[in-house]
């Protein structure tokens, strides 16, 4: 288990609604994919799905099914 955090950072990435993503493991470390931290603009795990969320802030009122 772990947690994914979404944080709006003004000026970070306007094309991604300035959202910074970080995926943490249960022990508090950053999750790694091929030794690369899953943080920042994460198109394959976060931005790709959230970019199609309704509204203009990339947030789902409930998880998509």
JONORKA-V570260 format. One record per pair of residues at least 6 apart in sequence whose ideal C-beta (glycine too) atoms are under 6 Angstrom apart, sorted by the first residue. I is the first residue (numbers start at 1). J is the second residue. Records with the same first field share a line. If there is no record, write none. Layout:
# JONORKA-V570260
I = J / J
This chain:
# JONORKA-V570260
1 = 26
2 = 24 / 25 / 26
3 = 24
4 = 23
5 = 22
6 = 19 / 21
7 = 20
8 = 18 / 19
9 = 18 / 20
10 = 18
12 = 18 / 20
13 = 41
16 = 41 / 47
17 = 58
21 = 42 / 46
22 = 39
23 = 31 / 38
25 = 31
30 = 37 / 39
31 = 38
41 = 47
50 = 58
53 = 59 / 60
